[in-house]
Amino acid sequence: MKKLNVFATLTLAVLTAPAVPVGAMAAMEMESNAAFADASAAVDSDYQAGQVALDAGRWEDAAARFAAAAAKKGPEADAATYWQAYAEKRQGHKSEALAILATMQERYPKSAWLDDARALEVELRGGAGQDELSGDDELKVYALNSLMANDSPRAVELLRQFLAGNHPRKLQEQALFVLSQSEDPAARQLLVEIAQGQKQPELREKAIEMLGIAGGPEDVELLNKLYASLEDRRLKEKVLDSFLVAGETGPVLAVAKGDKDPQMRVKALQILGAMGASDELRQLYRTETDREVKRRILEGLFVAGDVETLATVAKTETDRELRRKAIESLGVSGSGRAGEVLKEIYKRETDVDMKEAVLNAFFVQDNAKALIEVAKEEKDPQLRRAALQKLSIMSSPEALDFLLKQLQ
């Protein structure tokens, strides 16, 4: 893979594009659902999902995804560890980021990412984080991380006592993370008890997140049971986020289909999009009758990068508002295929309002070439004028050259 330097990582912070698999891939022909097509398969899926979250500025999601990738100890574990630290840093979690970087340097002394890790460490130590701990507390973070390699009952008992003590919240969360990395059954039981709210209720959300990172069959089963028993919407959303991290589409689809809370259905649809679950979203679209829900499904398909399904809806949907939504989604897509589809729709469309929607989509795409074609060939003066107006406010040399020629 191509190694990014520190300046590139800082650039990522201002790339607040939608949470779709475009970013650095926007110049390539993007196959439908390519970035998430195998969300449950090994390290690459978690690593790729982490990069997408990073691109979108979703730091918490990115940190969880990279933590899951690093835990699998695959070929990109060192890179995933670095990006996990970076995502923690973006959340203002200075001490957690430093602890992760220290772990990375111990585990991967020959990693090609060490230069970036050291540069990030220098940056972290040069400025105060939002959740900066005292020097003594920072030492405790390092001590907690050192327990990660020790799965003895004594280590678990020490963590149990630490979690029950009066410590800063960030330290407790770090201890919970260490606990989740242990293979000791007692550690697992303690994590489950916290996730169920039996102990340390203030850490319940974090424990649910850790179960998603673990992502084993028993973890998914527990998360399913938790969701069914919960009434608190925030906790239910946290469980759905954990299904995303675990790459489990089945439980999320069940919520999208049948949850009685409309907001939870919407949340589930968003997560299905982030998981690239195009098949599930297409299935839902075919059976759904509520227009607003179908709009949300189209948003999920957009997030999943499913250009072909959006194209089908844009061409064949009888509901005008849904057609318009599909056209808008194609415009925001960074896929070259989306531009070709929009041209096809414009040529075959007879409805002026829909043709104007396509022109707007061309503008959003920064597709000067398509707008110039319309300006040259369109016989309808209203549509031709609309194309020219859009060209006049585009920062495109191609658009400027065309407009200057009209003055000759």
C-alpha positions in Angstrom: 0.0 0.0 0.0 1.1 3.6 -0.5 2.5 5.1 2.7 1.1 8.5 3.7 3.3 11.0 5.5 2.2 13.2 8.4 1.2 16.1 6.1 -1.1 13.8 4.3 -2.7 12.7 7.6 -3.3 16.3 8.5 -5.0 16.9 5.2 -7.4 14.1 5.9 -8.8 16.2 8.7 -10.3 18.8 6.4 -11.7 16.3 3.9 -15.3 16.3 5.1 -16.8 14.5 2.2 -19.9 12.3 2.7 -19.3 8.9 4.2 -19.0 7.1 0.9 -16.2 5.1 -0.7 -14.8 7.9 -2.9 -12.1 10.1 -1.5 -8.8 9.1 -3.1 -10.6 6.7 -5.4 -12.8 9.3 -7.1 -10.7 9.4 -10.3 -11.2 5.6 -10.8 -14.1 3.7 -12.2 -15.8 2.5 -9.0 -17.5 -0.8 -9.2 -20.7 -0.9 -7.3 -20.2 -1.5 -3.6 -16.4 -2.2 -4.1 -15.1 -0.6 -0.9 -17.4 -2.6 1.4 -18.2 -5.7 -0.7 -16.7 -8.0 1.9 -17.3 -6.2 5.2 -16.9 -9.3 7.3 -13.8 -10.7 5.6 -10.6 -10.4 7.5 -8.5 -7.3 8.1 -8.9 -5.5 4.9 -12.6 -4.8 5.3 -12.0 -3.2 8.8 -9.0 -1.3 7.5 -10.9 0.0 4.4 -13.9 0.9 6.5 -11.6 2.8 8.9 -10.2 4.7 6.0 -13.7 5.7 4.8 -14.6 6.8 8.3 -11.3 8.8 8.4 -12.0 10.5 5.1 -15.5 11.5 6.4 -14.1 12.8 9.7 -15.9 10.2 11.8 -13.1 9.8 14.2 -14.8 7.6 16.8 -15.9 5.1 14.1 -12.5 5.2 12.5 -10.7 4.5 15.8 -13.0 1.5 16.4 -12.5 0.1 12.9 -8.7 0.4 13.0 -8.7 -1.2 16.5 -10.6 -4.1 15.1 -8.1 -4.4 12.2 -5.1 -4.1 14.5 -6.5 -6.8 16.8 -6.5 -9.3 14.0 -2.7 -8.9 13.6 -2.7 -9.1 9.8 -0.3 -7.6 7.3 -1.7 -4.1 7.9 -1.9 -4.3 11.7 0.9 -1.7 12.2 -0.7 0.8 9.8 -4.1 0.2 11.5 -2.5 0.9 14.9 -1.1 4.1 13.6 -4.4 5.3 12.2 -6.2 4.2 15.4 -3.8 6.6 17.3 -4.4 9.3 14.8 -8.2 8.9 15.1 -7.9 9.1 18.9 -5.8 12.2 18.6 -8.5 13.8 16.4 -11.0 13.2 19.2 -8.7 15.0 21.6 -7.8 11.8 23.4 -4.1 12.7 23.8 -3.2 10.1 26.4 -4.9 7.2 24.7 -3.2 8.1 21.4 0.2 8.2 23.1 -0.4 4.9 24.7 -1.4 3.3 21.4 1.7 4.7 19.7 3.9 3.3 22.5 2.3 -0.1 22.0 2.9 0.2 18.3 6.6 0.9 18.7 7.0 -2.1 20.9 5.1 -4.5 18.7 6.4 -3.3 15.3 10.0 -2.1 15.7 10.6 -2.5 12.0 7.4 -1.0 10.7 7.5 1.4 7.8 5.0 3.5 9.8 7.4 4.3 12.7 8.5 7.6 11.2 4.9 8.7 11.1 4.2 7.4 14.5 7.2 9.3 16.0 6.1 12.5 14.2 2.6 12.1 15.6 4.0 11.5 19.0 6.0 14.7 18.8 2.9 16.6 17.7 0.9 15.1 20.6 3.4 16.0 23.2 3.7 19.5 21.8 0.1 20.5 22.4 -2.5 19.9 25.0 -5.3 17.5 24.2 -8.9 18.1 25.2 -8.7 15.2 27.7 -5.1 15.6 28.8 -4.3 13.7 31.9 -1.7 14.4 34.6 1.8 13.0 34.4 0.9 10.3 37.0 -2.3 9.4 35.1 -0.4 9.1 31.9 2.0 6.7 33.5 -1.0 4.6 34.6 -2.1 4.5 31.0 1.2 3.0 30.0 0.9 0.5 32.9 -2.5 -0.5 31.8 -1.3 -1.1 28.3 1.5 -3.3 29.6 -1.1 -5.6 31.1 -2.5 -6.3 27.6 0.2 -9.0 27.0 -0.5 -10.6 30.4 -3.6 -12.8 30.5 -3.1 -14.1 34.0 -6.0 -14.1 36.5 -4.0 -11.6 38.5 -4.0 -9.1 35.6 -7.8 -9.5 35.3 -8.2 -9.0 39.0 -6.0 -5.8 38.9 -8.2 -4.5 36.1 -11.4 -5.3 38.0 -10.1 -3.4 41.0 -8.9 -0.5 38.9 -12.3 -0.2 37.2 -14.1 -0.1 40.5 -11.8 2.6 41.8 -12.0 6.4 41.7 -10.1 7.2 38.5 -10.5 9.7 35.6 -13.0 8.5 33.0 -10.4 8.2 30.3 -8.3 6.0 32.4 -11.2 3.7 33.1 -12.0 3.5 29.4 -8.4 2.6 28.7 -8.6 -0.1 31.3 -11.8 -1.4 29.7 -10.0 -1.6 26.4 -7.2 -3.6 27.9 -9.8 -5.9 29.5 -11.4 -6.5 26.1 -8.0 -7.7 24.7 -7.7 -10.4 27.2 -8.5 -14.0 26.4 -9.2 -14.9 30.0 -12.8 -16.1 30.6 -13.0 -13.9 33.7 -12.1 -10.9 31.6 -14.8 -11.7 29.2 -17.4 -12.1 32.0 -16.5 -8.8 33.5 -16.8 -7.0 30.1 -20.2 -8.7 29.6 -21.4 -7.6 33.1 -20.4 -4.0 32.3 -22.1 -4.1 28.9 -25.3 -5.3 30.6 -25.2 -2.5 33.1 -24.6 -4.7 36.1 -21.3 -2.9 37.0 -19.8 0.5 36.3 -22.9 1.8 34.3 -20.9 4.9 33.3 -18.8 2.5 31.1 -21.7 0.7 29.6 -21.5 2.3 26.1 -17.8 1.7 25.9 -18.2 -1.9 26.8 -20.8 -2.3 24.1 -18.3 -0.8 21.7 -15.7 -3.3 22.8 -18.0 -6.2 22.1 -18.4 -4.9 18.5 -14.6 -4.7 18.1 -14.3 -8.3 19.4 -17.0 -9.3 16.9 -17.1 -13.0 17.6 -20.3 -15.1 17.3 -20.8 -15.0 21.0 -20.3 -11.2 21.0 -22.9 -10.7 18.3 -25.4 -13.0 20.1 -25.0 -10.9 23.2 -25.4 -7.7 21.4 -28.6 -9.1 19.8 -30.0 -9.9 23.2 -28.9 -6.5 24.6 -30.7 -4.7 21.8 -33.9 -6.6 22.4 -33.8 -5.8 26.1 -33.0 -2.1 25.8 -35.3 0.9 26.0 -32.7 3.7 26.0 -32.4 4.9 22.4 -28.8 6.0 22.8 -27.7 2.6 24.0 -29.6 0.9 21.1 -27.8 3.2 18.7 -24.5 2.1 20.3 -25.4 -1.5 19.7 -26.2 -0.8 16.1 -22.8 0.9 15.8 -21.2 -2.2 17.3 -22.9 -4.3 14.6 -21.3 -2.0 12.0 -17.8 -2.5 13.6 -18.4 -6.3 13.8 -19.6 -6.4 10.1 -22.9 -8.1 11.0 -25.6 -7.0 8.5 -28.3 -9.5 9.6 -29.2 -7.9 13.0 -29.1 -4.4 11.4 -31.4 -5.5 8.6 -33.9 -6.9 11.2 -34.0 -3.5 12.9 -34.4 -1.7 9.5 -37.3 -4.0 8.7 -39.3 -4.2 11.9 -38.3 -1.9 14.7 -41.2 0.0 16.0 -39.1 3.2 16.6 -38.8 5.1 13.2 -35.6 6.7 14.3 -34.0 3.3 15.0 -35.1 2.2 11.5 -33.4 5.3 10.0 -30.3 4.6 12.0 -30.2 1.0 10.8 -30.6 2.1 7.2 -27.7 4.5 7.6 -25.5 1.7 9.0 -26.5 -0.7 6.2 -25.2 1.9 3.8 -22.0 2.3 5.7 -21.6 -1.5 5.6 -22.1 -1.5 1.8 -25.1 -3.8 2.2 -26.5 -3.1 -1.3 -28.4 -6.4 -1.6 -30.2 -5.8 1.7 -31.0 -2.2 0.8 -32.4 -3.2 -2.6 -34.5 -5.8 -1.0 -35.9 -3.3 1.4 -36.6 -0.8 -1.4 -38.6 -3.3 -3.3 -40.9 -4.1 -0.4 -41.2 -0.7 1.3 -44.2 1.5 0.7 -43.5 4.5 2.8 -41.9 7.3 0.7 -39.8 8.8 3.5 -38.4 5.4 4.3 -37.6 4.8 0.7 -35.8 8.1 0.6 -33.6 6.9 3.5 -32.9 3.7 1.7 -31.7 5.7 -1.3 -29.4 7.6 1.0 -28.1 4.2 2.2 -27.5 3.1 -1.3 -25.6 6.3 -2.0 -23.4 5.7 1.0 -22.8 2.1 -0.2 -21.7 3.5 -3.6 -24.3 1.5 -5.4 -24.5 3.5 -8.6 -26.3 0.8 -10.6 -29.3 0.6 -8.3 -29.5 4.4 -8.0 -29.4 4.5 -11.8 -32.3 2.0 -12.1 -34.4 4.0 -9.6 -33.6 7.3 -11.5 -34.7 5.7 -14.7 -37.8 3.7 -13.7 -39.2 4.9 -10.4 -42.8 6.3 -10.9 -42.6 8.5 -7.8 -41.2 11.9 -8.9 -39.7 12.8 -5.6 -37.9 9.5 -5.3 -36.6 9.8 -8.9 -35.3 13.3 -8.1 -33.6 11.9 -4.9 -31.9 9.2 -7.0 -30.7 11.8 -9.5 -29.3 14.0 -6.8 -27.5 11.0 -5.3 -25.9 10.2 -8.6 -24.7 13.8 -8.8 -22.9 13.7 -5.5 -21.3 10.3 -6.4 -17.7 10.5 -7.4 -18.1 7.7 -9.9 -17.4 8.2 -13.6 -20.2 5.7 -14.2 -22.7 8.1 -12.5 -21.8 10.8 -15.0 -22.6 8.4 -17.9 -25.9 7.4 -16.3 -26.9 11.0 -15.9 -26.2 11.7 -19.6 -28.4 8.8 -20.5 -31.2 10.0 -18.3 -31.0 13.5 -19.7 -31.3 12.3 -23.3 -34.3 10.1 -22.7 -36.1 12.4 -20.2 -39.0 14.5 -21.4 -40.0 16.1 -18.0 -38.3 19.6 -17.8 -38.1 19.5 -14.0 -36.3 16.2 -14.1 -33.9 17.4 -16.8 -33.2 20.4 -14.6 -32.5 18.0 -11.7 -29.9 16.3 -14.0 -28.3 19.7 -14.8 -28.0 20.3 -11.1 -26.4 16.9 -10.7 -23.9 17.8 -13.5 -23.1 21.0 -11.7 -22.5 19.2 -8.4 -20.2 16.7 -10.2 -18.3 19.7 -11.6 -19.0 18.1 -15.0 -18.4 21.0 -17.3 -18.2 18.7 -20.4 -21.7 17.5 -19.9 -23.1 21.0 -19.3 -21.3 22.2 -22.4 -22.9 19.4 -24.5 -26.3 20.6 -23.2 -25.6 24.2 -24.0 -24.6 23.3 -27.5 -27.4 20.8 -28.3 -30.4 21.7 -26.2 -33.3 23.2 -28.2 -35.3 24.3 -25.1 -34.2 27.8 -24.3 -35.0 27.4 -20.6 -32.8 24.4 -20.2 -30.0 25.8 -22.4 -30.1 29.0 -20.2 -29.9 26.9 -17.1 -26.8 25.0 -18.4 -25.1 28.3 -19.3 -25.8 29.8 -15.9 -24.2 26.9 -14.2 -21.2 27.0 -16.5 -20.8 30.7 -15.7 -20.2 30.0 -12.0 -18.0 27.0 -12.3 -14.2 27.3 -11.7 -13.4 25.2 -14.7 -11.0 26.2 -17.5 -13.1 24.2 -19.9 -16.3 26.1 -19.0 -14.4 29.5 -19.2 -13.0 28.6 -22.7 -16.5 27.7 -23.9 -18.1 30.9 -22.6 -15.4 33.1 -24.0 -16.0 31.6 -27.4 -19.6 32.7 -27.2 -18.4 36.3 -27.1 -16.5 36.0 -30.4 
